[in-house]
């Protein structure tokens, strides 16, 4: 039977191909040869073919997680987890836990100090962790010489960390943040004079809004989600197309830094260091 509708003969071989073609994942970056076809194709095909067992088993495997990051596909892994969550609701709990685990540790996993970092971070999860239980079960079935070398910490916290993701995109301090009405993106402004639009589910940078000549102090979305409004220490308020990133127009009037914004419909309110609050009509720039 086909692995997935529309597959090629080569695709049909992917499930039986090894994850590592040469060396071992424990050898670290550059010292093993990853099967990029297996790492890049198996889970997307399994999700497309609604093969829940193979997809979830692969996603929660420490070997697969490690191979993804060694191959520079860490962000794609988060996308696969989100796609699996949407496709396999019965596995939602363990996939949500995986998404949170990856989001919290994304920076570390992208630049691991040791090949076994994913395994080490996993054994520091609370005892109630579904991921940890599945990892221990898989390790128990392996010969001792093939197990991940991890340091067990008996006094580790038993509460789940509420942090879902850490995103580092700005070069300087982050001064403000706003979520899109759809909950799909957030916009953040900082001392690097830019507004960064980031996809919340994966932490991927969607676009950069560049135009301010000084720090960005405030950012909001319009209620329809079609525009982003930013204000900065350059005394300006800038209105952007939220999907194309184009600067639509600039509002000038404040004599000093603009510190805060609020929007309702087409009415925008700004507050500045010049001791004024200004009301604007976004429908008539």
C-alpha positions in Angstrom: 0.0 0.0 0.0 1.0 3.6 -0.6 2.6 5.4 2.3 0.7 8.5 1.3 -1.6 9.3 -1.7 0.4 10.6 -4.6 3.8 9.3 -3.3 6.6 8.3 -5.5 8.5 5.0 -5.4 11.3 6.8 -3.5 8.8 8.1 -0.9 7.6 4.5 -0.3 11.1 3.6 1.0 11.3 6.4 3.5 9.8 4.6 6.5 12.3 1.8 6.3 15.3 4.1 5.8 17.6 4.7 8.8 17.7 8.1 10.5 21.5 8.2 10.4 23.4 7.0 7.4 26.9 7.1 8.9 28.2 7.6 12.4 26.0 8.3 15.4 23.9 11.2 16.6 25.9 11.1 19.8 29.0 12.1 17.7 27.7 15.6 17.3 27.3 18.1 14.5 29.5 17.4 11.5 30.5 14.0 12.6 27.5 12.0 11.5 25.6 11.8 8.2 21.9 12.4 8.7 19.4 10.9 6.2 17.8 14.2 5.2 15.1 12.4 3.2 13.9 10.6 6.3 14.3 13.6 8.5 12.5 15.9 6.1 9.8 13.7 4.6 8.6 11.0 6.9 6.6 13.1 9.4 5.0 15.4 6.8 3.9 12.4 4.7 2.6 10.6 7.8 0.6 13.6 8.8 -0.7 14.0 5.3 -1.7 10.4 5.2 -3.3 10.6 8.7 -1.0 7.9 10.0 -1.1 9.0 13.7 1.0 6.2 15.2 4.1 6.7 12.9 3.9 10.5 13.0 3.6 10.8 16.8 6.2 8.1 17.5 8.7 9.9 15.3 8.0 13.4 16.6 8.5 12.5 20.3 11.7 10.5 19.6 14.8 12.1 21.1 16.7 10.7 18.0 14.3 12.5 15.6 14.4 15.8 17.7 18.2 15.7 17.8 18.5 14.9 14.0 16.2 17.8 13.2 18.3 20.3 15.1 21.6 18.8 13.9 20.2 19.2 10.3 19.2 22.8 11.0 15.5 22.0 10.8 14.5 23.0 14.4 11.9 25.5 13.2 10.4 23.0 10.8 10.1 20.6 13.7 7.8 23.0 15.5 5.7 23.4 12.3 5.4 19.6 12.1 4.2 19.5 15.7 1.6 22.1 15.1 0.4 20.3 12.0 0.2 17.0 14.0 -1.8 18.7 16.8 -4.3 20.0 14.2 -4.5 16.5 12.5 -4.4 14.2 15.5 -6.6 15.6 18.4 -6.4 12.2 20.3 -2.6 12.8 20.7 -3.1 16.5 21.5 -1.8 16.3 25.1 1.6 14.8 24.4 2.0 16.9 21.3 1.2 20.1 23.3 3.7 19.1 25.9 6.3 18.5 23.1 5.5 21.9 21.6 6.1 23.6 24.9 9.3 21.6 25.5 10.7 22.6 22.2 9.6 26.3 22.5 11.2 26.7 25.9 14.5 25.2 24.8 14.7 26.3 21.2 17.7 28.5 21.6 19.7 25.8 23.4 18.7 23.1 21.0 19.7 25.2 18.0 23.2 25.5 19.4 23.7 22.4 21.6 26.8 22.2 23.8 26.5 18.4 23.6 24.8 16.0 21.2 22.7 14.6 24.0 21.3 17.9 25.1 17.7 17.1 24.1 17.8 13.8 26.1 19.3 15.7 29.1 16.7 18.4 29.0 14.0 15.8 28.8 15.0 13.9 31.9 14.7 17.2 33.8 11.0 17.3 33.1 8.6 16.5 36.0 7.8 12.8 36.7 4.3 13.3 35.4 5.6 14.3 31.9 4.2 12.1 29.1 7.3 12.8 27.1 9.6 11.7 29.9 7.6 8.4 30.5 7.8 7.6 26.8 11.5 8.4 26.7 12.2 6.1 29.7 10.2 3.3 28.1 12.2 3.6 24.9 15.5 3.7 26.8 14.6 0.6 28.8 14.1 -1.4 25.6 17.6 -0.5 24.3 20.9 -2.3 25.0 22.8 -0.3 27.7 25.5 0.8 25.3 23.0 2.4 22.9 21.3 4.5 25.6 21.7 8.3 25.9 24.1 9.3 28.6 22.2 11.6 30.9 22.6 12.8 34.4 19.6 12.2 36.6 18.6 14.9 39.0 16.4 13.6 41.8 15.6 17.0 43.3 14.3 18.5 40.0 11.1 20.6 40.1 7.9 18.6 39.8 5.8 21.5 38.6 5.3 22.0 34.8 6.9 25.2 33.5 4.1 27.6 32.2 6.6 29.1 29.7 5.7 28.0 26.2 8.3 29.7 24.1 11.2 32.1 24.2 11.8 34.2 21.1 15.0 36.2 20.5 14.9 38.3 17.4 15.8 41.8 18.5 19.4 43.1 18.8 18.6 45.4 21.7 16.0 45.7 24.4 12.4 44.8 23.6 10.1 47.7 24.6 6.6 46.6 23.6 4.6 43.7 22.2 1.1 43.2 20.8 -0.8 40.1 19.6 -2.7 40.1 16.4 -6.5 39.8 16.7 -6.4 36.3 15.2 -3.8 35.1 17.7 -1.5 34.0 14.8 1.2 36.6 15.1 2.7 39.0 17.6 4.5 42.3 16.8 7.3 43.5 19.0 9.3 46.8 19.0 12.7 47.5 20.4 15.7 49.6 20.8 17.0 48.4 17.5 14.5 50.7 15.7 12.5 47.8 14.3 9.2 46.1 14.6 9.4 42.3 14.3 6.4 40.2 13.3 6.6 36.6 14.6 4.4 33.6 14.1 3.3 32.5 17.6 2.9 28.8 16.9 6.5 28.3 15.7 8.5 31.4 16.9 9.5 32.0 13.3 10.2 35.6 12.1 7.5 36.5 9.6 8.7 40.0 8.6 10.7 43.0 9.8 9.1 46.5 9.7 12.0 49.0 9.3 11.5 52.7 9.1 11.8 54.2 12.5 15.1 56.2 13.1 15.1 55.6 16.8 13.8 53.1 19.4 10.2 51.7 19.0 8.3 52.3 22.2 4.7 51.1 21.4 3.0 48.8 19.0 -0.7 47.8 18.4 -2.7 46.0 15.8 -5.9 47.5 14.4 -9.0 45.5 15.3 -9.3 44.0 11.8 -5.7 42.7 12.0 -4.8 44.3 8.7 -2.6 47.1 10.0 0.2 47.5 12.6 0.8 50.8 14.3 4.1 51.6 15.9 5.4 54.7 17.7 9.0 55.6 18.5 11.5 57.9 20.0 11.8 59.5 16.6 8.5 61.4 17.4 6.6 59.5 14.7 3.7 57.1 14.5 3.9 54.7 11.6 1.1 52.6 10.1 2.1 49.4 8.3 0.3 46.8 6.2 0.4 43.7 8.5 0.7 41.1 5.7 2.9 42.9 3.1 5.0 44.9 5.5 4.7 48.1 3.5 4.7 51.4 5.3 1.3 53.0 4.5 1.8 56.4 6.1 3.4 58.4 8.9 1.8 60.6 11.5 3.8 63.5 12.9 2.9 66.0 15.6 4.4 64.9 18.9 7.3 67.2 19.9 9.1 64.4 21.8 9.2 60.6 22.2 5.9 58.8 21.6 5.4 56.4 24.5 2.0 54.7 24.2 -0.8 53.8 21.7 -4.4 52.7 21.8 -6.8 51.9 18.9 -10.5 51.4 18.6 -11.9 51.0 15.1 -10.3 53.7 13.0 -9.6 55.9 16.1 -6.0 56.0 17.3 -4.8 57.6 20.5 -1.1 58.3 21.2 0.7 59.6 24.3 4.1 61.2 24.4 6.9 62.6 26.5 5.8 66.0 25.4 2.9 65.8 27.9 0.2 65.5 25.2 -2.3 62.8 24.2 -3.4 63.0 20.6 -6.4 61.5 18.9 -6.1 60.5 15.2 -8.4 59.2 12.5 -6.7 56.4 10.7 -9.3 56.6 7.9 -7.9 60.0 6.9 -4.1 60.0 7.0 
